Amino acid sequence: MKNFINSFYRHQALFYKIFLFVITAVLIIYLLPKGGKFKYEITKGKPWQYENLYAPFDFAILKNEDEIIKEKDKIINNNIPYYTYSEGVVEKVKTEVPNQINQIFPDSVLRKRGLSIHSFVNKSLDDLYEYGVLKDARKPGKDVLVYLRKGNVAFEINYNKIYSQEDIRSFVTSELNTTNLKSFQPEILEVFYNSVKPNVSFDGALTQKELDGKLRAISYTRGSISRGTIIISKGEIVEGEKLDILNSLKNEYEAQVWSTSSHNWILLGYSLLVCLALLMLLLFIRKYRNDIYENNVKVTFIFFNILLMVFLTTLVIKFDPKYVYIVPLCILPLTLKAFFDSRLGLFSHVITVLILGFIVPNSYEYMFLQIIAGIVTILTVSELYKRANLFISVGQITFIYILVYFAFNVIQEGNVLELNSEMFLTFILGGLATLFVQPLIYIYEKLFGLVSDMSLLELSDTNSKLLKELSEKAPGTFHHSLNVANLAEAAANEIGANAMLVRVGALYHDIGKMENPTYFSENQSTSVNSHDELSPKESAQIIFDHVINGVEIAKKNNLPDRVIDFIRTHHGTTLVYYFYMKEKELNENASPADFRYPGPIPFSKETAILMMCDSVEAASKSLKEPTTVKINDFVEKIISKQMEEAQFLNADITFKEIQLIKKILKQKLKNIFHLRVEYPE
C-alpha cells in the first residue's frame, strides 16, 4: 500500500492528465448525436463516387425545403377567413328604430306616411343585415370568399356582400330611388345613421385554428422507395429527384431507433475516434511543446477550450443547424496563439474541427471552411494586443468564410442565383462574435494564471509601481534595463522571437539589485566601491543574490512565471570572472564552482537573447575609444564565450539566429556610441 501511495505521488501529474483526458472524452462523446452516422457524403451537383446504392429498407421520400415552403405559402394565401355574425345586435337595432322614426319625423308626416316609412326602414334593415355590417373598414379591392358564421353554422359568401358603415348612405339612396319617399331622404338617412350598428367582425382565433389545422395536415413525404430498389448508380450526378431520395435515406437512417446492441457499438465507435483525436493532440504537445505538457494547468486550459467549442456548437445545432457558423470557432486558435504559439493553436483547431465533423450537417464543407478560416487566423493575426490588428483580422476571416461559401454554392448550384443572403449575415455575426476574444483572454488570465501579450503590454509600462521603485532605488540599473530591453526587442524581431515577452523580461531582469543597489557598478555615483571592504567570495555572493532577490520580489508583486524565468536565467551558470580572478590572486586553488551563478541556463530563444544582450550592454560600458573593429571583436568575444560554456544548450536557438543577433547588437552599439564613417581629408 505504501509503495502504491509513493508511486501515486511520483506520477500524480501523469494520473491527472489521464483523468483530464478521460473526462474530456466522456463529455464530448455525451454531446455527440447518439444515432448512427450516414456513411456517404452527399454533395449536390457532383458525380456519385461510391458503388451503386440500393435501398437498405423501405422509406418515404421527403419533400425538399422549397416544396414545403411553397405548399405552406399556398395554404396561407388560399386560406378563407372567418367572420362572426351577431344576431343580438340586429334585434337591438330593430327595437330602437321605431323610437328613432318617431323622434326624427314630425307627427303630421307620420299620420300620412308613417306606415310607408316604417315598412321601408324595416325592409331595408332586413336587406342590410342579410350578411351584416362590418365593424372595421372594408379592405380595398377585396373580392374573395369568406366564411360567415351565424351561431353554429358557417357558410361561404363573397366578401363584398358584407356592408361596411361607409356603404350605408349609398345603400339607402339606392333603395329610396325605387320608392316615392325620396323627399324624406335626409330624415331616413338620419334614422339609419342613428340606429345601424355593425354586427360582423373578423374571427381571428377561428381563422388561425383553421389555418393551423391545414398546415398540420401537410404531408412531408411524396411517394416511397422499396427495399432493394436502386437509388443511384456510380457516376450519376447528385441532383433533383436523386438528391431528394438520398437526403431522405440519410434522414431515415439517422432517425432510426437503434437497439441497445447497435447503440453500444455506435458509442464504441465514437469513443475510439474522439479518444484518438485527443490522444494525437496530447502526443503533439508532449513531443513538440514539452514545457506545456509538464504544466497541468496549461494542458487543462487547452482541453477546456476544445470542450467549450464542442459544447457551443452542439447547443447551436440543437437550436437550429443553419446558425452553426455563428459559433466563433476561430476564437480557439486566436486564444491558444495569444498564450502559447501558432502551431499549437492551429493543431488544436484542426483536431476540434475533426471532432465537430460528427455533429454538423454538410461535414466536408464545414471542415474545409473552418480549417481554411483557422489557417487565415493564424497567418493574419499578429500582435493581438493591438486592437486595429484584431479588427482587420476578423474582417479577413469573415471575408474567407463568405468566399468559401460562395465557391461551394457555385459548385453545387451551377449559378449564383441560389445564394442564401441569410448565410452572409450568419458569417458576419460569427465574425463579430470573434471580437469577444479580447475580454475572454482577460478572463482566462484570471482563471488559469496565464499571461498573454496584452498583459505583457501592461507590464512594459515604465510607470508601473515596480519599475518606478527600481528607477528610484537603482537608477543606473533602471537605465541599464531600458538599454537591454531595446537591444533585446530588436534582436527578437530579427529572428522572429516574441519581442514583447523579451522586452518585458529585460525590463524586470535586474529588479533584485534594489536590495543592495550600491554593490553594482552602474549605481555607484562616487569613487567609493562597496566591494573593497568584502572578500571576493562575499562580493560574489551579493552578486548571486540579486537573482534570488529578484525572483522573490517578482513573486511578491505577482509577476507572471514567464517573466520570472528571465530573472532566473539571465546569467545562467556563467562565472563571476572578476571576483574569481581576485580570489585566485589570494588562493591559487580557488574553485570556479564557488563563483558560478546557480542557473538554470536559458531554455528558450527569448531567454537566450536576454543573456546575450545583458552581457553585451553591461560590458560595453568598459569600452574606451570604441571603433567598429573594437565593437565587432567585443560582441564576438562575449557571445562566443557564452557558447563555449554551453549556456544556449537548452535554448532551441540556431547558429544562424545567433549570427543575426550578433549583427543587430553590433549595429545598435555603433549607434549608441555614435560612430561615423571616417571621410578622407
Summary of the structure (lengths in Angstrom):
residues: 681
radius of gyration: 43.1
end to end distance: 89.2
largest distance: 153.4
contacts: 2053
relative contact order: 0.06
helix: 67%
strand: 6%
